[in-house]
Amino acid sequence: MIPIESGSEKAYVLIIDPKNPEFSIKPVLSFDQVFGFETLEDMAKKNLALAAINGGFFQSYGQPIGHVVIDGEWITMPTGETPVFFIDNSGKPHLEPIKARAYVEAGGKRFYLDGFNRFGSSKEAILYTPRYGTSTRQKPQGTNLVISRGKVLDIVLGSYVEIPPEANVLYIGKDSSIKKLILEKIKEGMEVETGFDVDFPQIEPNEIKNAMEAGPFLIRDGKAVVKRWEPRIGLTTIPVARSAIGITGDDRVVLVTVEGSGPGRGISLKKLSAFLLQMGVKQAAALDGGASATMYYDGRIVNKPPGGKLRPLGGGIIITGRLSGGSNAAPASFP
């Protein structure tokens, strides 16, 4: 990790080789679940991380917006709109939008679902895992299939159905268009399979080992693609604290946090993309920014958080293992 200064700005940069077996880079969630908030420092220390950066964007109760996979376990689905940072089984990093669908299969028939580990409506069929919490949190009444070890253990009518440890619950809303089809095919005691189809060239779901969806692209195929306005960010021309993730031409992962401790301090996304291009980054995306922009290294938070205190986050990206020989940082400056 190296601090880089130019004028009133300070950036902290980590450059990591994800193919180096001495360490790993992966997402973490607050309390290891979909809901909740923790500081990056707490999450990093709990996971014995050597370094960490804040993650992508999150909803009101801490739910990640978009894809999260940890150690091969799918926790939330991709939006298909913004790039997902993921590392495949060979250690190669990617930063691309992903589209996927969850399904349940029984008796040779596959049923595609409306969602996975998120709030839903009475018109939807949604699969839940224990990472979502202790219950489905579904207010509308529905039919709930409790699935464990590939078999339907129970069928429960109601709302807020408990999600047992090591089991999934398939909620089928009373107005779901596939309710009749599923319940005609799947009965208690039957063997079923749940899984995901991924619309991404030459990548199977089990090849996505770790993933976290980021914000909009900053750099794509070696060119800056910053827009003036982005839905989750607003005006990108305003200088504020920012975090970003990038991939160089030789498949190294670059993590950057830029401070912004007062009015007019920080960096615009256009300048941030130019800074990353100087470092040889070919693909890059914004992470959450403002008060969320945080970097942890060697046991402490290294940047000065806006407002002077750490903002609780929904999740982050951590590095564990031994960084010596697996990371480096090259001198650079802001354009």
C-alpha positions in Angstrom: 0.0 0.0 0.0 1.3 3.5 -0.8 -0.1 6.9 -0.1 0.0 9.3 -3.1 -0.4 13.0 -2.7 -1.0 15.8 -5.2 -2.0 19.2 -4.0 -4.8 18.8 -1.4 -5.7 15.2 -2.4 -4.4 12.0 -0.9 -5.0 8.5 -2.4 -4.2 5.1 -1.0 -3.5 2.4 -3.5 -3.1 -1.4 -3.4 -2.0 -3.4 -6.4 -2.5 -7.2 -6.0 -1.8 -10.3 -8.0 -4.9 -12.5 -7.5 -3.0 -15.5 -8.9 -0.5 -15.5 -6.1 -1.4 -18.4 -3.8 -0.1 -16.6 -0.7 -3.3 -14.5 -0.4 -6.9 -14.2 -1.4 -9.2 -11.3 -2.3 -12.9 -11.7 -1.6 -16.0 -9.8 -0.5 -17.3 -9.7 3.1 -20.8 -8.7 4.4 -21.7 -7.2 7.7 -22.4 -10.0 10.2 -21.9 -12.4 7.2 -25.5 -11.9 6.1 -27.5 -9.9 3.7 -28.9 -7.4 6.3 -26.9 -5.1 8.7 -24.1 -2.6 9.0 -20.6 -2.8 10.4 -17.5 -0.6 10.0 -14.9 -1.8 7.6 -12.4 -1.9 10.4 -14.6 -4.4 12.4 -15.2 -6.6 9.3 -11.5 -6.6 8.4 -10.4 -7.5 11.9 -13.0 -10.2 12.4 -11.9 -11.8 9.1 -8.1 -11.4 10.0 -7.7 -9.2 6.9 -4.4 -7.6 6.0 -6.1 -5.0 3.9 -9.7 -4.0 2.9 -11.7 -1.5 1.0 -15.4 -0.6 1.2 -17.6 -2.5 -1.2 -20.3 -1.6 -3.7 -23.6 0.1 -3.1 -26.1 -1.0 -0.5 -29.8 -0.5 0.3 -31.5 1.0 3.4 -31.0 -2.1 5.6 -27.5 -3.0 4.4 -28.6 -5.3 1.6 -26.0 -5.2 -1.2 -27.2 -3.9 -4.6 -26.3 -6.6 -7.0 -24.1 -9.7 -7.0 -22.3 -11.1 -4.0 -20.6 -14.6 -4.0 -18.3 -15.6 -1.1 -16.2 -18.8 -1.4 -18.4 -20.1 -4.1 -21.7 -19.5 -2.2 -24.2 -17.2 -4.0 -25.7 -14.7 -1.6 -27.4 -12.2 -3.9 -28.1 -12.0 -7.6 -26.5 -9.6 -10.2 -28.5 -6.7 -11.5 -27.2 -7.1 -15.0 -26.7 -3.3 -15.1 -23.3 -2.6 -13.6 -20.0 -4.5 -13.6 -19.3 -7.3 -11.2 -15.8 -7.8 -9.9 -15.2 -11.5 -9.7 -12.3 -14.0 -9.7 -12.8 -17.3 -11.5 -11.3 -20.7 -10.4 -8.1 -20.0 -12.3 -7.5 -16.8 -10.3 -8.3 -14.5 -13.3 -10.1 -11.3 -12.3 -13.1 -10.0 -14.3 -15.0 -6.8 -14.2 -18.1 -7.1 -16.3 -21.9 -7.0 -16.0 -23.5 -10.5 -15.4 -27.0 -11.7 -16.0 -28.3 -14.7 -14.1 -31.5 -16.5 -13.1 -32.2 -18.7 -10.1 -34.1 -21.9 -10.7 -35.6 -25.0 -9.0 -35.7 -28.3 -10.9 -37.6 -31.5 -10.2 -38.6 -34.5 -12.3 -36.7 -33.1 -15.3 -38.7 -29.9 -15.2 -36.9 -26.6 -14.5 -38.8 -23.6 -13.1 -37.1 -20.1 -13.3 -37.7 -18.0 -10.3 -38.3 -14.2 -9.9 -35.6 -13.6 -7.3 -33.1 -14.8 -4.7 -32.5 -13.5 -1.1 -34.5 -10.3 -1.5 -37.8 -8.8 -0.6 -40.6 -10.0 -2.9 -44.3 -9.7 -3.6 -47.3 -12.0 -3.7 -46.8 -12.3 -7.5 -43.2 -13.7 -7.2 -41.4 -17.0 -6.5 -38.2 -16.3 -4.5 -35.5 -18.6 -3.1 -34.1 -17.9 0.4 -31.0 -19.2 2.1 -29.8 -18.7 5.8 -27.6 -15.8 4.6 -30.8 -13.9 4.3 -31.6 -14.2 8.0 -33.7 -16.4 10.2 -36.9 -15.9 8.2 -38.1 -15.1 4.7 -39.4 -11.7 6.0 -42.2 -12.1 3.5 -45.4 -10.3 4.6 -47.7 -11.7 1.9 -49.0 -15.1 2.5 -47.5 -17.8 0.4 -46.6 -21.4 0.0 -43.1 -22.2 1.3 -41.1 -25.2 0.3 -38.4 -26.1 2.9 -35.6 -27.7 1.0 -32.6 -29.4 2.6 -29.9 -31.7 1.1 -31.8 -31.7 -2.2 -35.1 -32.8 -0.8 -38.4 -31.1 0.1 -38.7 -31.5 3.9 -41.9 -29.6 4.4 -44.5 -27.4 2.7 -45.6 -24.5 4.9 -48.4 -22.0 4.3 -47.9 -18.5 5.7 -45.6 -15.5 6.0 -42.3 -14.9 7.8 -41.5 -18.6 7.5 -38.4 -19.7 9.4 -35.3 -20.5 7.4 -33.7 -23.5 9.1 -29.8 -23.8 9.3 -28.5 -25.6 6.3 -31.8 -25.4 4.4 -33.4 -23.2 1.8 -36.9 -21.9 1.6 -38.7 -21.4 -1.7 -41.5 -18.8 -1.3 -44.2 -19.0 -3.9 -46.6 -16.0 -3.6 -50.3 -16.7 -3.8 -50.5 -14.7 -7.1 -47.4 -16.1 -8.7 -47.8 -17.1 -12.3 -45.9 -20.3 -11.8 -47.5 -21.3 -8.5 -49.8 -24.0 -10.0 -47.1 -25.4 -12.2 -44.6 -25.8 -9.3 -47.1 -27.2 -6.8 -48.4 -29.7 -9.4 -44.8 -31.0 -10.0 -43.1 -30.7 -6.6 -44.4 -32.5 -3.5 -43.1 -33.1 0.0 -40.4 -35.7 0.1 -39.4 -35.2 -3.5 -35.8 -34.6 -4.6 -35.2 -31.2 -6.1 -32.3 -29.2 -7.4 -31.7 -25.4 -7.0 -29.2 -23.4 -8.9 -28.4 -20.6 -11.2 -28.0 -20.1 -15.0 -25.4 -17.5 -15.9 -25.4 -15.4 -19.1 -21.7 -14.8 -19.4 -19.4 -16.2 -22.1 -17.5 -19.4 -21.1 -18.3 -19.0 -17.4 -20.3 -21.5 -15.4 -21.9 -20.5 -12.0 -19.5 -22.7 -10.1 -16.5 -20.9 -11.7 -17.5 -17.7 -9.9 -15.6 -18.1 -6.7 -15.8 -14.6 -5.2 -17.8 -11.7 -6.6 -19.1 -8.3 -5.6 -21.1 -5.9 -7.9 -19.6 -2.5 -8.1 -21.0 0.8 -9.4 -20.7 2.2 -12.9 -17.7 1.6 -15.2 -15.0 4.2 -15.0 -12.7 2.5 -17.6 -13.7 -0.1 -20.2 -11.3 -1.8 -22.6 -8.6 0.8 -21.7 -10.8 3.9 -22.3 -12.5 6.3 -19.8 -16.3 6.0 -20.0 -17.3 8.2 -17.1 -20.8 9.8 -17.5 -21.7 13.2 -16.0 -24.6 11.6 -14.0 -25.1 8.1 -12.6 -28.2 6.8 -10.9 -26.5 5.6 -7.6 -24.0 8.5 -7.5 -25.6 11.6 -9.0 -23.3 14.2 -10.5 -19.9 12.6 -11.0 -18.1 15.9 -11.5 -18.3 16.9 -7.8 -15.0 16.3 -5.9 -15.7 14.0 -3.0 -14.1 11.0 -1.3 -14.1 8.0 -3.7 -13.2 4.4 -3.9 -12.7 2.3 -7.0 -11.5 -1.1 -8.2 -9.6 -1.9 -11.4 -7.8 -4.5 -13.3 -4.5 -3.9 -15.2 -3.5 -5.4 -18.5 -1.5 -8.1 -16.7 -4.5 -9.1 -14.5 -3.5 -7.3 -11.3 -6.2 -5.9 -9.1 -6.0 -2.2 -8.2 -7.9 -0.8 -5.1 -7.9 2.9 -4.6 -9.4 5.2 -2.0 -9.1 9.0 -2.3 -9.7 11.2 0.7 -12.2 14.1 0.7 -12.4 15.5 4.2 -14.2 18.8 3.5 -16.2 20.9 0.9 -14.5 20.9 -2.4 -12.1 18.2 -1.4 -11.8 14.8 -3.0 -11.8 13.9 -6.7 -14.3 13.7 -9.6 -14.8 10.3 -11.3 -13.3 11.7 -14.5 -10.0 12.6 -12.7 -10.1 9.3 -10.9 -10.4 7.4 -14.2 -7.4 9.4 -15.6 -5.4 8.5 -12.5 -6.2 4.8 -12.9 -5.3 4.9 -16.6 -1.9 6.2 -15.6 -1.4 3.0 -13.6 -2.1 0.8 -16.5 -5.7 -0.1 -15.6 -7.8 -1.4 -18.5 -11.1 -2.1 -16.6 -12.3 -0.1 -13.6 -15.5 0.6 -11.7 -16.6 2.9 -8.9 -17.2 1.5 -5.5 -19.4 3.4 -2.9 -18.0 6.8 -2.2 -18.5 9.8 0.1 -18.5 8.9 3.7 -18.3 5.2 2.7 -14.9 5.5 1.0 -12.6 3.7 3.4 -9.4 1.7 3.2 -7.9 -0.5 5.9 -4.3 -1.7 5.9 -2.0 -3.3 8.5 -4.4 -3.1 11.4 -5.9 0.4 10.9 -7.9 2.7 8.7 -5.4 4.6 6.7 -7.6 7.3 5.1 -9.3 10.1 7.0 -13.0 9.4 6.7 -15.3 12.4 5.8 -16.9 13.7 9.0 -14.1 12.2 11.1 -15.7 8.9 12.0 -16.2 5.6 10.2 -19.5 5.0 8.5 -21.1 1.5 9.1 -21.2 -0.3 5.8 -23.1 -3.3 4.3 -19.9 -4.9 3.2 -16.4 -4.6 1.8 -13.6 -6.4 -0.1 -10.8 -7.9 2.0 -7.3 -9.3 1.3 -6.1 -12.2 3.5 -2.9 -14.2 3.7 0.6 -12.8 3.1 0.9 -9.7 1.0 4.7 -9.8 0.7 5.6 -10.8 -2.8 1.9 -10.6 -3.9 1.3 -6.9 -3.9 3.1 -3.8 -5.0 2.5 -0.2 -5.7 4.1 2.0 -8.3 4.6 5.8 -7.9 1.8 7.8 -9.5 0.2 11.2 -9.3 -3.1 12.8 -10.1 -3.4 14.3 -13.5 
